[in-house]
Amino acid sequence: MRPITLLQPQKIVFGCGSLQTFVDDFLKLGYKRLFLLTTHSVFPRIQSAIKELAEGGVAVEVYQDIVGEPTLRDFETILAAARKFRADSVVGIGGGSVLDVAKLVAAFVDSDQKAEDCFGQGFIREKGLWLACLPTTAGTGSEVSPNAILLDERDKLKKGIVSPYLLADVAYVDPELTMTVPAKVTADTGMDALIHCMEAYTNKYAHPAADIYALQGIKLIAANLLRAVKDGNDKEAREALALGSLYGGLVLGPVNTAAVHALSYPLGGEFHIPHGLANAILLPSVMKFNAEADPKRYAEVAIALGAPEGKDDFETARNGVDFIFTLADAVGIPRKLSELGIPQSAVDHMAEAAMEVQRLLKNNPREVTLQDAKDIYNSLF
């Protein structure tokens, strides 16, 4: 086996009621100036927790204006607010974008480095403020990963900052926080979590130490996503998705994603398609492209998804693609980029932009050329 480094927070708390555990834990730490990032939709659900923190002597500055997927400029505005508040600790309570920004605020608030100089892997020099992450969607797994994504407006491309110093000190995964997530967001983020696990398992750098998380995440999400989309109050399905998303986050550090994510970045950067949706619409085409390079792995993914076994690995892998088509249709994922308002004339530019994401493309089990990228996009019109 090749060497592998598994990174995760010092402490992970999973289960319904974890929000209260966060409050109880935080009050014991002695921090007094907490910068809390969230969104307007989440804020009503955490007001009692904020009140309890304030009654315990903690000054809480709430920033809830994160809308959509944050840009570099958005981050600079939020960082300035945290500095003005003189935060000594940070918590993110929200979806992946909120958690990513919280991680970056904690890292840069007392640093002389700039975020735009740290795109890529390993450029952050030191640990920042104490940080907790509480996801409210079952999607990115950001609460346990060393990754954060921002849209760089300069070239309309989403870029990643990857560093062990972006890991939260504690992740609190409370499935109850996901219960009110709308069906469409549940579908988009759930597909994103599924793709994290699938791309980790079929990755050129896949490893047995990560495979165990990836396969179990695939099983949990595939079996429960439609249930949660149909009934957001299905606690068992919500718990399964939250755990599957957590597993997907755990494999992002040591293995990471590949061509699906690389090809999705231009969709988000230029056309502002939500991250999970962009990934989901690309998944079947990339699966078909990659299965030729590693039919055995894709057959194993198909079985984990719940697809029937075929006469050989190629047929089983194709059954996995059919399963994804069926699941995506059932949860409302469109099949064509044209349904998202993306013109076919954008294909060449998107393909060129995707080829810049070599950080992820190098992980793909099959080399992706510029023409391959164009072909994959064109197959979706």
Contacts in CASP RR format, 6 or more apart in sequence:
PFRMAT RR
TARGET T0000
AUTHOR 0000-0000-0000
METHOD contacts of the structure
MODEL  1
MRPITLLQPQKIVFGCGSLQTFVDDFLKLGYKRLFLLTTHSVFPRIQSAI
KELAEGGVAVEVYQDIVGEPTLRDFETILAAARKFRADSVVGIGGGSVLD
VAKLVAAFVDSDQKAEDCFGQGFIREKGLWLACLPTTAGTGSEVSPNAIL
LDERDKLKKGIVSPYLLADVAYVDPELTMTVPAKVTADTGMDALIHCMEA
YTNKYAHPAADIYALQGIKLIAANLLRAVKDGNDKEAREALALGSLYGGL
VLGPVNTAAVHALSYPLGGEFHIPHGLANAILLPSVMKFNAEADPKRYAE
VAIALGAPEGKDDFETARNGVDFIFTLADAVGIPRKLSELGIPQSAVDHM
AEAAMEVQRLLKNNPREVTLQDAKDIYNSLF
1 207 0 8 1.000
1 208 0 8 1.000
2 205 0 8 1.000
2 207 0 8 1.000
4 207 0 8 1.000
4 209 0 8 1.000
4 210 0 8 1.000
4 254 0 8 1.000
5 254 0 8 1.000
6 209 0 8 1.000
6 210 0 8 1.000
6 250 0 8 1.000
6 254 0 8 1.000
7 146 0 8 1.000
7 164 0 8 1.000
7 167 0 8 1.000
7 253 0 8 1.000
7 254 0 8 1.000
8 144 0 8 1.000
8 167 0 8 1.000
8 171 0 8 1.000
8 250 0 8 1.000
9 133 0 8 1.000
9 143 0 8 1.000
9 144 0 8 1.000
9 167 0 8 1.000
9 168 0 8 1.000
9 169 0 8 1.000
9 170 0 8 1.000
9 171 0 8 1.000
10 169 0 8 1.000
10 170 0 8 1.000
11 169 0 8 1.000
11 170 0 8 1.000
11 171 0 8 1.000
12 144 0 8 1.000
12 170 0 8 1.000
12 171 0 8 1.000
12 173 0 8 1.000
12 246 0 8 1.000
13 21 0 8 1.000
13 22 0 8 1.000
13 170 0 8 1.000
13 171 0 8 1.000
13 172 0 8 1.000
13 173 0 8 1.000
14 173 0 8 1.000
14 242 0 8 1.000
14 243 0 8 1.000
14 246 0 8 1.000
15 173 0 8 1.000
15 174 0 8 1.000
15 175 0 8 1.000
15 239 0 8 1.000
15 242 0 8 1.000
16 174 0 8 1.000
16 175 0 8 1.000
16 176 0 8 1.000
16 235 0 8 1.000
16 239 0 8 1.000
17 174 0 8 1.000
17 176 0 8 1.000
18 134 0 8 1.000
18 172 0 8 1.000
18 173 0 8 1.000
18 174 0 8 1.000
19 46 0 8 1.000
19 49 0 8 1.000
19 93 0 8 1.000
19 134 0 8 1.000
19 172 0 8 1.000
19 174 0 8 1.000
19 176 0 8 1.000
19 177 0 8 1.000
20 49 0 8 1.000
21 172 0 8 1.000
22 49 0 8 1.000
22 91 0 8 1.000
22 132 0 8 1.000
22 134 0 8 1.000
22 170 0 8 1.000
22 172 0 8 1.000
23 49 0 8 1.000
23 52 0 8 1.000
23 53 0 8 1.000
25 170 0 8 1.000
26 34 0 8 1.000
26 53 0 8 1.000
26 58 0 8 1.000
26 89 0 8 1.000
26 91 0 8 1.000
26 132 0 8 1.000
27 52 0 8 1.000
27 53 0 8 1.000
27 56 0 8 1.000
27 58 0 8 1.000
29 89 0 8 1.000
29 130 0 8 1.000
31 58 0 8 1.000
31 88 0 8 1.000
31 89 0 8 1.000
31 130 0 8 1.000
32 57 0 8 1.000
32 58 0 8 1.000
32 59 0 8 1.000
32 88 0 8 1.000
33 58 0 8 1.000
33 59 0 8 1.000
33 61 0 8 1.000
33 85 0 8 1.000
33 86 0 8 1.000
33 87 0 8 1.000
33 88 0 8 1.000
33 89 0 8 1.000
34 53 0 8 1.000
34 58 0 8 1.000
34 59 0 8 1.000
34 60 0 8 1.000
34 61 0 8 1.000
34 87 0 8 1.000
34 88 0 8 1.000
34 89 0 8 1.000
34 90 0 8 1.000
34 91 0 8 1.000
35 61 0 8 1.000
35 63 0 8 1.000
35 81 0 8 1.000
35 82 0 8 1.000
35 85 0 8 1.000
35 87 0 8 1.000
35 89 0 8 1.000
35 90 0 8 1.000
35 91 0 8 1.000
35 105 0 8 1.000
35 109 0 8 1.000
36 50 0 8 1.000
36 60 0 8 1.000
36 61 0 8 1.000
36 62 0 8 1.000
36 63 0 8 1.000
36 90 0 8 1.000
36 91 0 8 1.000
36 92 0 8 1.000
36 93 0 8 1.000
37 63 0 8 1.000
37 64 0 8 1.000
37 66 0 8 1.000
37 78 0 8 1.000
37 90 0 8 1.000
37 91 0 8 1.000
37 92 0 8 1.000
37 93 0 8 1.000
37 94 0 8 1.000
37 98 0 8 1.000
37 101 0 8 1.000
37 102 0 8 1.000
37 105 0 8 1.000
38 46 0 8 1.000
38 62 0 8 1.000
38 63 0 8 1.000
38 64 0 8 1.000
38 66 0 8 1.000
38 92 0 8 1.000
38 93 0 8 1.000
38 94 0 8 1.000
38 98 0 8 1.000
39 64 0 8 1.000
39 66 0 8 1.000
39 67 0 8 1.000
39 94 0 8 1.000
39 95 0 8 1.000
39 98 0 8 1.000
40 64 0 8 1.000
40 65 0 8 1.000
42 64 0 8 1.000
42 93 0 8 1.000
42 94 0 8 1.000
42 98 0 8 1.000
42 136 0 8 1.000
42 177 0 8 1.000
43 62 0 8 1.000
43 64 0 8 1.000
45 136 0 8 1.000
45 177 0 8 1.000
45 180 0 8 1.000
46 93 0 8 1.000
50 60 0 8 1.000
50 62 0 8 1.000
53 60 0 8 1.000
54 60 0 8 1.000
61 81 0 8 1.000
61 82 0 8 1.000
61 85 0 8 1.000
61 87 0 8 1.000
63 78 0 8 1.000
63 81 0 8 1.000
63 82 0 8 1.000
66 74 0 8 1.000
66 78 0 8 1.000
66 97 0 8 1.000
66 98 0 8 1.000
66 101 0 8 1.000
68 97 0 8 1.000
68 274 0 8 1.000
69 97 0 8 1.000
69 149 0 8 1.000
69 151 0 8 1.000
69 158 0 8 1.000
69 268 0 8 1.000
69 269 0 8 1.000
69 272 0 8 1.000
69 274 0 8 1.000
69 275 0 8 1.000
70 78 0 8 1.000
70 97 0 8 1.000
70 100 0 8 1.000
70 101 0 8 1.000
70 150 0 8 1.000
70 151 0 8 1.000
71 150 0 8 1.000
71 151 0 8 1.000
71 152 0 8 1.000
71 153 0 8 1.000
72 115 0 8 1.000
72 116 0 8 1.000
72 150 0 8 1.000
72 151 0 8 1.000
72 152 0 8 1.000
72 153 0 8 1.000
72 154 0 8 1.000
73 153 0 8 1.000
74 101 0 8 1.000
74 150 0 8 1.000
75 101 0 8 1.000
75 104 0 8 1.000
75 105 0 8 1.000
75 115 0 8 1.000
75 150 0 8 1.000
76 115 0 8 1.000
78 101 0 8 1.000
78 105 0 8 1.000
79 104 0 8 1.000
79 105 0 8 1.000
79 108 0 8 1.000
79 109 0 8 1.000
79 115 0 8 1.000
82 90 0 8 1.000
82 105 0 8 1.000
82 109 0 8 1.000
83 109 0 8 1.000
87 105 0 8 1.000
87 109 0 8 1.000
87 129 0 8 1.000
88 129 0 8 1.000
88 130 0 8 1.000
89 129 0 8 1.000
89 130 0 8 1.000
89 131 0 8 1.000
89 132 0 8 1.000
90 102 0 8 1.000
90 105 0 8 1.000
90 106 0 8 1.000
90 109 0 8 1.000
90 129 0 8 1.000
90 130 0 8 1.000
90 131 0 8 1.000
90 132 0 8 1.000
91 102 0 8 1.000
91 131 0 8 1.000
91 132 0 8 1.000
91 133 0 8 1.000
91 134 0 8 1.000
92 98 0 8 1.000
92 99 0 8 1.000
92 101 0 8 1.000
92 102 0 8 1.000
92 131 0 8 1.000
92 132 0 8 1.000
92 133 0 8 1.000
92 134 0 8 1.000
93 134 0 8 1.000
93 136 0 8 1.000
93 177 0 8 1.000
94 134 0 8 1.000
94 135 0 8 1.000
94 136 0 8 1.000
94 137 0 8 1.000
94 177 0 8 1.000
95 135 0 8 1.000
95 136 0 8 1.000
95 137 0 8 1.000
95 139 0 8 1.000
95 140 0 8 1.000
95 142 0 8 1.000
95 189 0 8 1.000
96 135 0 8 1.000
96 137 0 8 1.000
96 139 0 8 1.000
96 140 0 8 1.000
96 141 0 8 1.000
96 142 0 8 1.000
97 149 0 8 1.000
98 136 0 8 1.000
99 133 0 8 1.000
99 135 0 8 1.000
99 140 0 8 1.000
99 141 0 8 1.000
99 142 0 8 1.000
99 143 0 8 1.000
100 140 0 8 1.000
100 142 0 8 1.000
100 147 0 8 1.000
100 148 0 8 1.000
100 149 0 8 1.000
100 150 0 8 1.000
101 148 0 8 1.000
102 131 0 8 1.000
102 133 0 8 1.000
103 131 0 8 1.000
103 133 0 8 1.000
103 142 0 8 1.000
103 148 0 8 1.000
103 166 0 8 1.000
103 167 0 8 1.000
103 168 0 8 1.000
104 115 0 8 1.000
104 148 0 8 1.000
104 150 0 8 1.000
104 161 0 8 1.000
104 166 0 8 1.000
105 129 0 8 1.000
106 128 0 8 1.000
106 129 0 8 1.000
106 130 0 8 1.000
106 131 0 8 1.000
107 124 0 8 1.000
107 127 0 8 1.000
107 128 0 8 1.000
107 163 0 8 1.000
107 165 0 8 1.000
107 166 0 8 1.000
108 114 0 8 1.000
108 115 0 8 1.000
108 128 0 8 1.000
109 128 0 8 1.000
109 129 0 8 1.000
110 128 0 8 1.000
110 129 0 8 1.000
111 124 0 8 1.000
111 125 0 8 1.000
111 126 0 8 1.000
111 128 0 8 1.000
113 123 0 8 1.000
113 124 0 8 1.000
113 125 0 8 1.000
115 150 0 8 1.000
115 161 0 8 1.000
116 152 0 8 1.000
117 123 0 8 1.000
118 124 0 8 1.000
118 161 0 8 1.000
118 163 0 8 1.000
119 152 0 8 1.000
119 159 0 8 1.000
119 160 0 8 1.000
119 161 0 8 1.000
120 159 0 8 1.000
120 160 0 8 1.000
120 161 0 8 1.000
120 162 0 8 1.000
120 359 0 8 1.000
121 162 0 8 1.000
121 163 0 8 1.000
121 359 0 8 1.000
122 162 0 8 1.000
122 163 0 8 1.000
122 164 0 8 1.000
123 161 0 8 1.000
123 163 0 8 1.000
124 161 0 8 1.000
124 163 0 8 1.000
124 165 0 8 1.000
124 166 0 8 1.000
125 165 0 8 1.000
126 165 0 8 1.000
127 165 0 8 1.000
128 165 0 8 1.000
130 169 0 8 1.000
131 168 0 8 1.000
131 169 0 8 1.000
131 170 0 8 1.000
132 168 0 8 1.000
132 169 0 8 1.000
132 170 0 8 1.000
132 171 0 8 1.000
132 172 0 8 1.000
133 142 0 8 1.000
133 143 0 8 1.000
133 144 0 8 1.000
133 168 0 8 1.000
133 170 0 8 1.000
133 171 0 8 1.000
133 172 0 8 1.000
134 143 0 8 1.000
134 171 0 8 1.000
134 172 0 8 1.000
134 173 0 8 1.000
134 174 0 8 1.000
134 177 0 8 1.000
135 141 0 8 1.000
135 142 0 8 1.000
135 143 0 8 1.000
135 171 0 8 1.000
135 173 0 8 1.000
135 177 0 8 1.000
135 178 0 8 1.000
135 242 0 8 1.000
135 245 0 8 1.000
136 177 0 8 1.000
136 178 0 8 1.000
136 181 0 8 1.000
137 178 0 8 1.000
137 181 0 8 1.000
137 185 0 8 1.000
137 186 0 8 1.000
137 189 0 8 1.000
137 190 0 8 1.000
137 245 0 8 1.000
138 175 0 8 1.000
138 178 0 8 1.000
138 186 0 8 1.000
138 189 0 8 1.000
138 190 0 8 1.000
138 193 0 8 1.000
138 221 0 8 1.000
138 228 0 8 1.000
138 238 0 8 1.000
138 241 0 8 1.000
138 242 0 8 1.000
138 244 0 8 1.000
138 245 0 8 1.000
139 189 0 8 1.000
139 190 0 8 1.000
139 192 0 8 1.000
139 193 0 8 1.000
139 196 0 8 1.000
139 241 0 8 1.000
139 245 0 8 1.000
139 276 0 8 1.000
140 189 0 8 1.000
140 192 0 8 1.000
140 193 0 8 1.000
140 196 0 8 1.000
140 245 0 8 1.000
140 249 0 8 1.000
140 275 0 8 1.000
141 193 0 8 1.000
141 196 0 8 1.000
141 245 0 8 1.000
141 246 0 8 1.000
141 248 0 8 1.000
141 249 0 8 1.000
141 252 0 8 1.000
142 148 0 8 1.000
142 249 0 8 1.000
143 168 0 8 1.000
143 171 0 8 1.000
143 172 0 8 1.000
143 173 0 8 1.000
143 246 0 8 1.000
143 249 0 8 1.000
144 167 0 8 1.000
144 168 0 8 1.000
144 171 0 8 1.000
144 246 0 8 1.000
144 249 0 8 1.000
144 250 0 8 1.000
145 166 0 8 1.000
145 167 0 8 1.000
145 249 0 8 1.000
145 250 0 8 1.000
145 252 0 8 1.000
145 253 0 8 1.000
146 162 0 8 1.000
146 163 0 8 1.000
146 164 0 8 1.000
146 165 0 8 1.000
146 166 0 8 1.000
146 167 0 8 1.000
146 252 0 8 1.000
146 253 0 8 1.000
147 160 0 8 1.000
147 161 0 8 1.000
147 162 0 8 1.000
147 166 0 8 1.000
147 252 0 8 1.000
147 253 0 8 1.000
147 256 0 8 1.000
148 160 0 8 1.000
148 161 0 8 1.000
148 162 0 8 1.000
148 166 0 8 1.000
149 158 0 8 1.000
149 159 0 8 1.000
149 160 0 8 1.000
149 161 0 8 1.000
149 275 0 8 1.000
150 158 0 8 1.000
150 159 0 8 1.000
150 160 0 8 1.000
150 161 0 8 1.000
151 157 0 8 1.000
151 158 0 8 1.000
151 159 0 8 1.000
151 268 0 8 1.000
151 269 0 8 1.000
152 158 0 8 1.000
152 159 0 8 1.000
155 353 0 8 1.000
156 266 0 8 1.000
156 269 0 8 1.000
156 270 0 8 1.000
156 353 0 8 1.000
157 265 0 8 1.000
157 266 0 8 1.000
157 269 0 8 1.000
157 270 0 8 1.000
157 353 0 8 1.000
157 356 0 8 1.000
157 357 0 8 1.000
158 265 0 8 1.000
158 268 0 8 1.000
158 269 0 8 1.000
158 275 0 8 1.000
160 359 0 8 1.000
162 253 0 8 1.000
162 359 0 8 1.000
171 246 0 8 1.000
173 242 0 8 1.000
173 243 0 8 1.000
173 246 0 8 1.000
174 242 0 8 1.000
175 235 0 8 1.000
175 238 0 8 1.000
175 239 0 8 1.000
175 241 0 8 1.000
175 242 0 8 1.000
176 235 0 8 1.000
176 238 0 8 1.000
178 186 0 8 1.000
178 238 0 8 1.000
178 241 0 8 1.000
178 242 0 8 1.000
179 232 0 8 1.000
179 233 0 8 1.000
179 235 0 8 1.000
179 238 0 8 1.000
180 232 0 8 1.000
181 189 0 8 1.000
181 232 0 8 1.000
183 229 0 8 1.000
183 230 0 8 1.000
183 232 0 8 1.000
183 331 0 8 1.000
184 332 0 8 1.000
186 225 0 8 1.000
186 228 0 8 1.000
186 229 0 8 1.000
186 232 0 8 1.000
186 241 0 8 1.000
186 331 0 8 1.000
187 225 0 8 1.000
187 229 0 8 1.000
187 280 0 8 1.000
187 331 0 8 1.000
187 332 0 8 1.000
187 333 0 8 1.000
188 274 0 8 1.000
188 275 0 8 1.000
188 276 0 8 1.000
188 277 0 8 1.000
188 280 0 8 1.000
188 333 0 8 1.000
189 245 0 8 1.000
189 276 0 8 1.000
190 221 0 8 1.000
190 225 0 8 1.000
190 241 0 8 1.000
190 245 0 8 1.000
190 276 0 8 1.000
191 225 0 8 1.000
191 276 0 8 1.000
191 277 0 8 1.000
191 279 0 8 1.000
191 280 0 8 1.000
191 283 0 8 1.000
191 328 0 8 1.000
191 331 0 8 1.000
191 333 0 8 1.000
192 275 0 8 1.000
192 276 0 8 1.000
192 279 0 8 1.000
192 280 0 8 1.000
193 217 0 8 1.000
193 221 0 8 1.000
193 241 0 8 1.000
193 244 0 8 1.000
193 245 0 8 1.000
193 248 0 8 1.000
194 217 0 8 1.000
194 218 0 8 1.000
194 221 0 8 1.000
194 222 0 8 1.000
194 225 0 8 1.000
195 257 0 8 1.000
195 260 0 8 1.000
195 261 0 8 1.000
195 276 0 8 1.000
195 279 0 8 1.000
195 280 0 8 1.000
195 283 0 8 1.000
196 245 0 8 1.000
196 248 0 8 1.000
196 249 0 8 1.000
196 251 0 8 1.000
196 252 0 8 1.000
196 257 0 8 1.000
197 213 0 8 1.000
197 214 0 8 1.000
197 215 0 8 1.000
197 217 0 8 1.000
197 218 0 8 1.000
197 221 0 8 1.000
197 244 0 8 1.000
197 247 0 8 1.000
197 248 0 8 1.000
197 251 0 8 1.000
198 214 0 8 1.000
198 218 0 8 1.000
198 283 0 8 1.000
198 287 0 8 1.000
198 301 0 8 1.000
199 256 0 8 1.000
199 257 0 8 1.000
199 258 0 8 1.000
199 259 0 8 1.000
199 260 0 8 1.000
199 261 0 8 1.000
199 363 0 8 1.000
200 206 0 8 1.000
200 210 0 8 1.000
200 211 0 8 1.000
200 213 0 8 1.000
200 214 0 8 1.000
200 248 0 8 1.000
200 251 0 8 1.000
200 252 0 8 1.000
200 255 0 8 1.000
200 256 0 8 1.000
200 257 0 8 1.000
201 211 0 8 1.000
201 214 0 8 1.000
201 215 0 8 1.000
201 218 0 8 1.000
201 297 0 8 1.000
201 300 0 8 1.000
201 301 0 8 1.000
202 258 0 8 1.000
202 290 0 8 1.000
202 294 0 8 1.000
202 297 0 8 1.000
202 298 0 8 1.000
202 301 0 8 1.000
202 365 0 8 1.000
203 255 0 8 1.000
203 256 0 8 1.000
203 257 0 8 1.000
203 258 0 8 1.000
203 363 0 8 1.000
203 364 0 8 1.000
203 365 0 8 1.000
204 258 0 8 1.000
204 362 0 8 1.000
204 363 0 8 1.000
204 364 0 8 1.000
204 365 0 8 1.000
205 255 0 8 1.000
205 256 0 8 1.000
205 363 0 8 1.000
206 214 0 8 1.000
206 255 0 8 1.000
206 297 0 8 1.000
207 254 0 8 1.000
207 255 0 8 1.000
209 254 0 8 1.000
210 250 0 8 1.000
210 251 0 8 1.000
210 254 0 8 1.000
210 255 0 8 1.000
213 247 0 8 1.000
213 248 0 8 1.000
213 250 0 8 1.000
213 251 0 8 1.000
214 247 0 8 1.000
214 248 0 8 1.000
214 251 0 8 1.000
214 255 0 8 1.000
215 300 0 8 1.000
215 304 0 8 1.000
216 244 0 8 1.000
216 247 0 8 1.000
217 243 0 8 1.000
217 244 0 8 1.000
217 247 0 8 1.000
217 248 0 8 1.000
218 301 0 8 1.000
218 304 0 8 1.000
218 305 0 8 1.000
219 304 0 8 1.000
219 305 0 8 1.000
219 306 0 8 1.000
220 240 0 8 1.000
220 241 0 8 1.000
220 243 0 8 1.000
220 244 0 8 1.000
220 247 0 8 1.000
221 240 0 8 1.000
221 241 0 8 1.000
221 244 0 8 1.000
221 245 0 8 1.000
222 304 0 8 1.000
222 305 0 8 1.000
222 306 0 8 1.000
222 323 0 8 1.000
222 327 0 8 1.000
223 240 0 8 1.000
223 306 0 8 1.000
224 236 0 8 1.000
224 237 0 8 1.000
224 240 0 8 1.000
224 241 0 8 1.000
225 237 0 8 1.000
225 241 0 8 1.000
225 327 0 8 1.000
225 331 0 8 1.000
226 327 0 8 1.000
226 330 0 8 1.000
226 331 0 8 1.000
227 234 0 8 1.000
227 236 0 8 1.000
227 237 0 8 1.000
228 234 0 8 1.000
228 237 0 8 1.000
228 238 0 8 1.000
228 241 0 8 1.000
229 330 0 8 1.000
229 331 0 8 1.000
231 237 0 8 1.000
232 238 0 8 1.000
255 363 0 8 1.000
256 359 0 8 1.000
256 360 0 8 1.000
256 363 0 8 1.000
257 360 0 8 1.000
257 363 0 8 1.000
258 360 0 8 1.000
258 361 0 8 1.000
258 363 0 8 1.000
258 364 0 8 1.000
258 365 0 8 1.000
259 286 0 8 1.000
259 289 0 8 1.000
259 290 0 8 1.000
259 360 0 8 1.000
259 361 0 8 1.000
259 364 0 8 1.000
259 366 0 8 1.000
259 368 0 8 1.000
259 376 0 8 1.000
260 279 0 8 1.000
260 282 0 8 1.000
260 283 0 8 1.000
260 286 0 8 1.000
261 279 0 8 1.000
261 357 0 8 1.000
261 360 0 8 1.000
262 354 0 8 1.000
262 357 0 8 1.000
262 360 0 8 1.000
262 361 0 8 1.000
262 364 0 8 1.000
262 368 0 8 1.000
263 282 0 8 1.000
263 286 0 8 1.000
263 350 0 8 1.000
263 354 0 8 1.000
263 368 0 8 1.000
263 373 0 8 1.000
263 376 0 8 1.000
263 377 0 8 1.000
264 273 0 8 1.000
264 275 0 8 1.000
264 276 0 8 1.000
264 278 0 8 1.000
264 279 0 8 1.000
264 282 0 8 1.000
265 278 0 8 1.000
265 353 0 8 1.000
265 354 0 8 1.000
265 357 0 8 1.000
266 349 0 8 1.000
266 350 0 8 1.000
266 353 0 8 1.000
266 354 0 8 1.000
267 273 0 8 1.000
267 278 0 8 1.000
267 282 0 8 1.000
267 337 0 8 1.000
267 340 0 8 1.000
267 342 0 8 1.000
267 350 0 8 1.000
268 274 0 8 1.000
268 275 0 8 1.000
268 278 0 8 1.000
270 346 0 8 1.000
270 349 0 8 1.000
270 350 0 8 1.000
270 353 0 8 1.000
271 340 0 8 1.000
271 341 0 8 1.000
271 342 0 8 1.000
271 346 0 8 1.000
273 340 0 8 1.000
273 342 0 8 1.000
277 333 0 8 1.000
277 340 0 8 1.000
280 328 0 8 1.000
280 333 0 8 1.000
281 328 0 8 1.000
281 333 0 8 1.000
281 334 0 8 1.000
281 335 0 8 1.000
281 336 0 8 1.000
281 337 0 8 1.000
281 340 0 8 1.000
281 380 0 8 1.000
282 376 0 8 1.000
282 380 0 8 1.000
283 324 0 8 1.000
283 328 0 8 1.000
284 321 0 8 1.000
284 324 0 8 1.000
284 325 0 8 1.000
284 328 0 8 1.000
285 376 0 8 1.000
285 379 0 8 1.000
285 380 0 8 1.000
286 376 0 8 1.000
287 298 0 8 1.000
287 317 0 8 1.000
287 320 0 8 1.000
287 321 0 8 1.000
287 324 0 8 1.000
288 318 0 8 1.000
288 321 0 8 1.000
289 366 0 8 1.000
289 368 0 8 1.000
289 372 0 8 1.000
289 376 0 8 1.000
290 298 0 8 1.000
290 364 0 8 1.000
290 365 0 8 1.000
290 366 0 8 1.000
291 298 0 8 1.000
291 314 0 8 1.000
291 317 0 8 1.000
291 318 0 8 1.000
291 321 0 8 1.000
292 366 0 8 1.000
293 365 0 8 1.000
293 366 0 8 1.000
294 365 0 8 1.000
294 366 0 8 1.000
295 312 0 8 1.000
295 313 0 8 1.000
295 314 0 8 1.000
295 316 0 8 1.000
295 317 0 8 1.000
296 313 0 8 1.000
297 365 0 8 1.000
298 313 0 8 1.000
298 316 0 8 1.000
298 317 0 8 1.000
298 320 0 8 1.000
299 309 0 8 1.000
299 313 0 8 1.000
299 314 0 8 1.000
299 316 0 8 1.000
299 317 0 8 1.000
301 317 0 8 1.000
301 320 0 8 1.000
302 309 0 8 1.000
302 316 0 8 1.000
302 317 0 8 1.000
302 319 0 8 1.000
302 320 0 8 1.000
302 321 0 8 1.000
302 323 0 8 1.000
303 309 0 8 1.000
303 316 0 8 1.000
305 320 0 8 1.000
305 323 0 8 1.000
305 324 0 8 1.000
305 327 0 8 1.000
306 323 0 8 1.000
307 316 0 8 1.000
307 319 0 8 1.000
307 320 0 8 1.000
307 322 0 8 1.000
307 323 0 8 1.000
308 316 0 8 1.000
308 319 0 8 1.000
309 316 0 8 1.000
309 319 0 8 1.000
310 316 0 8 1.000
310 319 0 8 1.000
325 335 0 8 1.000
328 335 0 8 1.000
329 335 0 8 1.000
334 340 0 8 1.000
335 380 0 8 1.000
336 380 0 8 1.000
336 381 0 8 1.000
337 344 0 8 1.000
337 377 0 8 1.000
337 380 0 8 1.000
337 381 0 8 1.000
338 344 0 8 1.000
338 380 0 8 1.000
338 381 0 8 1.000
344 378 0 8 1.000
344 381 0 8 1.000
347 374 0 8 1.000
347 377 0 8 1.000
347 378 0 8 1.000
347 381 0 8 1.000
348 374 0 8 1.000
350 373 0 8 1.000
350 377 0 8 1.000
351 370 0 8 1.000
351 373 0 8 1.000
351 374 0 8 1.000
351 377 0 8 1.000
352 370 0 8 1.000
354 361 0 8 1.000
354 373 0 8 1.000
355 361 0 8 1.000
355 368 0 8 1.000
355 370 0 8 1.000
355 373 0 8 1.000
361 368 0 8 1.000
368 376 0 8 1.000
END
